[in-house]
Amino acid sequence: ATAALQIAAAVVRQHPQDKVLVVASDIARYGLNTSGEPTQGCGAVAFIVSSHPRLLQLEETSGLYTRHIMDFWRPNGQDEACVNGRYSTIAYLEALEKTWQDFLSKGGAPFEELAFTCFHTPFPRMAEKAFARHVTLAGKTRPSHPPLLTAALHYGRQLGNCYTAALYIYFLSLLEQSSQDFSGKRLGFFSYGSGCAAEFFAGLVPTGYQASLFCQEHEEVLKQRLPLTAPEYEDFYKRAHQPAFVPEPCYTTGPLCFLGIKNKKRCYISTSAV
């Protein structure tokens, strides 16, 4: 998603009349009774990149870091991802330090000029660790319970891991759940992808951004979700990737229902037709 954002920004800088739609969507699925299972989740974010931004005016300076590591992978022919959680946490924090140093070396805004930093959030504790590490890198003393961190994690705590969408859900949660006015203030962004590639960048929040938020609508969508008991979840999980699997309509409240897998293709149908 961050790569798509930067490509879109490059297009708009060359062609200011153009607009680019970026969609980040993912499903985090791990095996039953594995260490990654509690962090499972899914989510999507869509945003438009244009020369007249309403939520964030992206700045050009970007700190980069990449390294070949096996902290997360999905073997060929396997539905569930594999992860070395402890190693991944170490790699994530190392990437934060490296991208931040690269960002500063290229003339990026110092820590004092950032109102807050948004982090890729595979699970809330990772963002908390990143917040603490970033403050430490800047030589500052961190507050024990920062209210902005609580606001930024609000949606992520309900959705779980959203992979490519996680950073931008964190950003949206910060704007919608915090009572602070970010108009004219600069935010930092740390994007991380296991394997690994990472980027640190920043942007200014335009005045009047509140008019482009959908706080009530997002809360309503979250309220429409259906809770499953542990046995229901495990039954759904075990059957979901069987070739002849057809889910029950009660498992969705959205406009589309996953109909099953046919000829190795995922099929969907309108819920109104079920």
TADA-V258466 format. One record per run of one state. SS is the DSSP state (A for helix, B for strand, O for the rest). FROM is the first residue (numbers start at 1). LEN is the number of residues. If there is no record, write none. Layout:
# TADA-V258466
ss:from:len
SS:FROM:LEN
SS:FROM:LEN
This chain:
# TADA-V258466
ss:from:len
O:1:1
A:2:13
O:15:5
B:20:9
O:29:8
A:37:3
O:40:1
B:41:9
O:50:7
B:57:10
O:67:5
B:72:2
O:74:8
B:82:2
O:84:1
A:85:21
O:106:5
A:111:3
O:114:2
B:116:4
O:120:4
A:124:14
O:138:9
A:147:6
O:153:1
A:154:6
O:160:3
A:163:15
O:178:8
B:186:8
O:194:3
B:197:8
O:205:4
A:209:4
O:213:2
A:215:9
O:224:6
A:230:10
O:240:9
A:249:3
O:252:4
B:256:7
O:263:2
B:265:6
A:271:3
O:274:1
